[in-house]
Every structure is written in C-alpha cells, then in structure tokens.
Amino acid sequence: MTTGQPPATQPETGSVEEERLPTVAEQMADQLGGWRGLFESSIPVVVFVIANIVGELRPAVIASVSVAVLIGGLRLAQRRPVRHAVNGLFGIAIGAAIAWRTGEARDFYLPGILYGIGYGAALLISAAIRQPLVGWLWSVLVAKGSSEWRNDPRLVRTFTWLTVLWGVVWLAKVGVQAGLYLAEQDTALGVARLALGYPPYVMLLLITVWTVRRVTREPHPQPTPLPGG
C-alpha cells in the first residue's frame, strides 16, 4: 500500500443540479429578451393605442408596424438577437393586416386573443392527459432536451400543477381581453393588452423557475427499513 499520497478527489455531486440549471436571472433574460426586450415589445402596441386615440386607424396601423420594423432593424444593425423582435413584428403585422382590412381598431388585438385561447386550452389539455406542456417546454428551453423529469413522480406532479396554473392564468387574462373586444372597447382593450401581457408572464416564469429548482434540490425520501431487515 502506498503512503504519503493524497486520496483521489471525489467529484462533488451536491451542486450538479445547480451547475446544470441556469440561474433564475439567466432564464428570465433568455425567455424575455431582458428588460430591453420587454420594453421594445411593448412600444408598437403603445404607439398603436396612442395613435388610434389621437388620429385614425390606418395611420395608427402604419405607425405601429413601422416602429416594429425599426426596432428589428436596429437590433440587427447592433448585432443583437432578433428573435424576440421578429416574433413581435410577426404578431403586430398579422393584427395590423386584419385591422386594415376590416377597418376595426379592435381587430388589431384579435390574433393575440385567439392565440391566448388556443394556448390556454392546450395547457389544460396537456395536464389532463398527464403530458404537462410546461414540463416539455422546460426540457427544451432549460434541460437541453433531457426528459428525465418524466421518471420523477415529484417533478411530474409539479409540472402538472404548474401547467394548470399557466392555463388558468392565460385563459383568465385572455377572457378579459375577449370581453372588451366583444364590448367594442378599443382603447380599454389596448390598455388591457399591455397590462395583461408581460406582467402575468413574468410572474408565472418566476413561480415556475423557483418551484422547479426547489423540488430538484430536495433529497429523495429514503425507504423505511423493514423490521428485522
């Protein structure tokens, strides 16, 4: 037996999960594009609401689309990620095209309402069939494609109730907007679109990240030894 040599260093396992998961701030920044992404995504809607109040529909449509294109071009020129800007521009363009064709300002918000209804329904259905959508999104966006959570009953339960929470909140906020749409309250609908846009999304993301990180850090319960075993 050789003496005088230090024992082999054992790999630390206590922080494997922390190293695998990005921090809360990193996950939030990636999903929302940072505070700049939050701000820039709201500008075209703010421009449309204000321009539609002080002017007419078509100038408001042109102004909102122009601002969205300008934001995307500025990000591209600065070599910044354009994913969020492109997604925002796509949504703005569809709403603008519908509003331009119908001549109704409220139709500017119709694609977002329909998308919200579909997304909320998909979330609840996925939870009902025990394939929680939030879990699969976590696999893609955070866990680098790993679906190991399916083998952990705690995580399956966690992602299921988180998916139900997302679905209920999503349908609640889109329900408010749908009610204003049917009541033809164009200005109030624009304000609701802004107020019920990112704030609930940020809240749900924080709850999801905090909950999953807490569950994955908890030790698995050890089986109770049988008497005389």
C-alpha positions as CSV (number, residue, x, y, z in Angstrom):
1,M,0.0,0.0,0.0
2,T,1.5,3.3,-1.0
3,T,1.6,6.0,1.7
4,G,2.1,9.8,1.5
5,Q,-0.2,10.3,-1.4
6,P,-3.5,12.3,-1.0
7,P,-6.6,10.3,-1.6
8,A,-8.2,10.7,-5.0
9,T,-10.6,13.6,-5.2
10,Q,-14.2,12.5,-5.5
11,P,-16.4,14.6,-7.8
12,E,-18.8,16.8,-6.0
13,T,-22.4,15.7,-6.6
14,G,-24.2,18.2,-4.4
15,S,-24.2,21.0,-6.9
16,V,-24.7,19.0,-10.1
17,E,-28.2,20.3,-10.5
18,E,-27.2,23.9,-9.8
19,E,-24.5,23.7,-12.4
20,R,-26.9,22.2,-14.9
21,L,-29.6,24.8,-14.4
22,P,-29.0,28.4,-15.4
23,T,-29.7,31.0,-12.8
24,V,-33.2,32.5,-12.4
25,A,-31.9,35.7,-13.9
26,E,-30.4,33.9,-16.9
27,Q,-33.5,32.0,-17.7
28,M,-35.7,35.1,-17.4
29,A,-33.3,37.1,-19.6
30,D,-33.3,34.4,-22.2
31,Q,-37.1,34.0,-22.3
32,L,-38.0,37.7,-22.2
33,G,-35.0,39.2,-24.0
34,G,-34.0,41.2,-20.9
35,W,-35.6,44.4,-19.8
36,R,-34.8,45.9,-23.2
37,G,-36.8,43.1,-24.8
38,L,-39.7,43.8,-22.5
39,F,-39.6,47.5,-23.3
40,E,-39.2,47.1,-27.1
41,S,-42.0,44.5,-27.4
42,S,-44.5,47.0,-25.8
43,I,-43.6,50.0,-27.9
44,P,-45.6,49.1,-31.1
45,V,-48.7,48.4,-29.1
46,V,-48.3,51.7,-27.2
47,V,-47.8,53.6,-30.5
48,F,-51.0,52.0,-31.9
49,V,-53.1,52.8,-28.8
50,I,-52.0,56.4,-28.7
51,A,-52.1,57.0,-32.5
52,N,-55.6,55.5,-32.7
53,I,-56.8,57.8,-29.9
54,V,-55.4,61.0,-31.4
55,G,-55.9,60.1,-35.0
56,E,-57.4,57.5,-37.3
57,L,-57.0,53.7,-37.6
58,R,-54.8,53.4,-40.7
59,P,-52.2,55.9,-39.6
60,A,-52.1,54.1,-36.3
61,V,-51.5,50.8,-38.1
62,I,-48.8,52.2,-40.2
63,A,-47.1,53.8,-37.2
64,S,-47.1,50.6,-35.1
65,V,-45.8,48.4,-37.9
66,S,-43.1,51.0,-38.8
67,V,-41.9,51.1,-35.2
68,A,-41.8,47.3,-35.0
69,V,-39.7,47.2,-38.2
70,L,-37.4,49.9,-36.9
71,I,-36.8,48.1,-33.7
72,G,-36.0,44.9,-35.6
73,G,-33.6,46.8,-37.9
74,L,-31.9,48.5,-35.0
75,R,-31.3,45.2,-33.3
76,L,-29.9,43.7,-36.5
77,A,-27.6,46.6,-37.0
78,Q,-26.3,46.3,-33.5
79,R,-25.8,42.5,-34.0
80,R,-28.1,41.8,-31.1
81,P,-30.5,38.8,-31.0
82,V,-33.5,39.5,-33.2
83,R,-35.7,36.5,-32.2
84,H,-38.0,38.5,-29.9
85,A,-38.2,41.4,-32.3
86,V,-39.1,39.1,-35.2
87,N,-41.8,37.3,-33.1
88,G,-43.2,40.7,-32.1
89,L,-43.2,42.0,-35.6
90,F,-45.0,38.9,-36.9
91,G,-47.8,39.3,-34.3
92,I,-48.1,43.0,-35.0
93,A,-48.2,42.5,-38.8
94,I,-51.0,40.0,-38.6
95,G,-53.1,42.2,-36.3
96,A,-52.4,45.2,-38.4
97,A,-53.4,43.4,-41.6
98,I,-56.7,42.3,-40.2
99,A,-57.5,45.8,-38.7
100,W,-56.6,47.4,-42.0
101,R,-58.9,45.1,-43.9
102,T,-61.9,45.3,-41.6
103,G,-61.5,49.0,-40.6
104,E,-62.0,48.0,-36.9
105,A,-59.3,49.0,-34.4
106,R,-60.2,46.2,-32.1
107,D,-59.3,43.6,-34.7
108,F,-55.6,44.7,-34.2
109,Y,-55.8,42.6,-31.0
110,L,-57.7,39.7,-32.4
111,P,-54.8,37.4,-33.2
112,G,-53.4,37.7,-29.7
113,I,-56.8,36.8,-28.2
114,L,-57.2,33.8,-30.4
115,Y,-53.6,32.7,-29.7
116,G,-54.2,33.1,-26.0
117,I,-57.4,30.9,-26.1
118,G,-55.6,28.2,-28.0
119,Y,-52.5,28.3,-25.8
120,G,-54.5,28.2,-22.6
121,A,-56.7,25.3,-23.8
122,A,-53.5,23.4,-24.9
123,L,-52.0,23.8,-21.5
124,L,-55.0,22.4,-19.6
125,I,-55.5,19.5,-22.1
126,S,-51.8,18.6,-21.7
127,A,-52.2,18.5,-17.9
128,A,-55.3,16.4,-18.2
129,I,-53.6,13.7,-20.3
130,R,-50.5,13.7,-18.0
131,Q,-48.2,15.3,-20.6
132,P,-47.8,18.7,-18.9
133,L,-46.7,21.2,-21.5
134,V,-44.7,23.2,-19.0
135,G,-42.6,20.2,-18.4
136,W,-41.8,19.6,-22.0
137,L,-41.1,23.3,-22.5
138,W,-38.7,23.1,-19.6
139,S,-37.0,20.1,-21.3
140,V,-36.4,22.1,-24.4
141,L,-35.6,25.6,-23.0
142,V,-33.7,24.7,-19.8
143,A,-32.8,21.0,-19.6
144,K,-31.1,20.8,-23.0
145,G,-33.6,18.3,-24.4
146,S,-33.5,16.0,-21.4
147,S,-36.8,14.5,-20.3
148,E,-35.6,12.8,-17.2
149,W,-38.3,14.6,-15.2
150,R,-40.8,12.0,-16.6
151,N,-39.1,9.4,-14.4
152,D,-39.5,11.5,-11.2
153,P,-43.1,11.4,-9.8
154,R,-42.4,14.6,-7.8
155,L,-41.5,16.6,-11.0
156,V,-44.4,15.1,-12.9
157,R,-46.8,16.3,-10.2
158,T,-45.0,19.7,-10.0
159,F,-45.1,20.3,-13.8
160,T,-48.7,19.2,-13.9
161,W,-50.0,21.7,-11.4
162,L,-47.7,24.4,-12.9
163,T,-49.3,23.7,-16.3
164,V,-52.8,24.0,-14.8
165,L,-51.7,27.3,-13.2
166,W,-50.4,28.6,-16.5
167,G,-53.5,27.6,-18.4
168,V,-55.9,29.2,-15.8
169,V,-54.0,32.5,-15.7
170,W,-53.7,32.5,-19.5
171,L,-57.4,31.9,-20.1
172,A,-58.3,34.5,-17.4
173,K,-56.3,37.3,-18.9
174,V,-57.5,36.5,-22.5
175,G,-61.0,36.3,-21.2
176,V,-60.8,39.9,-20.0
177,Q,-59.5,41.0,-23.4
178,A,-62.2,39.0,-25.2
179,G,-64.9,40.7,-23.1
180,L,-63.5,44.1,-24.0
181,Y,-63.3,43.0,-27.7
182,L,-66.9,42.0,-27.8
183,A,-67.9,45.2,-26.0
184,E,-66.0,47.2,-28.7
185,Q,-63.9,49.0,-26.1
186,D,-60.9,49.6,-28.3
187,T,-58.9,51.9,-26.0
188,A,-59.6,49.7,-22.9
189,L,-58.6,46.7,-24.9
190,G,-55.3,48.2,-25.8
191,V,-54.6,49.1,-22.2
192,A,-55.5,45.6,-21.1
193,R,-53.2,44.1,-23.8
194,L,-50.3,46.0,-22.2
195,A,-51.3,45.4,-18.5
196,L,-52.1,41.7,-19.0
197,G,-49.2,41.0,-21.4
198,Y,-45.8,40.6,-19.8
199,P,-46.6,41.1,-16.0
200,P,-48.5,37.8,-15.7
201,Y,-45.9,36.1,-17.9
202,V,-43.1,37.3,-15.7
203,M,-45.0,36.2,-12.6
204,L,-45.6,32.7,-14.0
205,L,-41.9,32.3,-15.1
206,L,-40.7,33.3,-11.6
207,I,-43.1,30.8,-9.9
208,T,-42.1,28.1,-12.3
209,V,-38.3,28.5,-12.0
210,W,-38.4,28.9,-8.3
211,T,-40.7,25.8,-7.8
212,V,-38.7,23.5,-10.1
213,R,-35.4,24.5,-8.6
214,R,-36.7,23.9,-5.1
215,V,-38.1,20.5,-5.9
216,T,-34.9,19.3,-7.7
217,R,-32.8,20.4,-4.7
218,E,-34.9,18.4,-2.2
219,P,-33.5,15.0,-1.3
220,H,-35.5,12.0,-2.3
221,P,-37.1,10.3,0.6
222,Q,-35.3,7.2,1.7
223,P,-37.3,4.0,2.0
224,T,-38.1,3.0,5.6
225,P,-36.2,-0.3,6.5
226,L,-38.4,-3.2,7.4
227,P,-38.3,-4.5,11.0
228,G,-35.6,-7.1,11.3
229,G,-34.2,-6.3,7.9
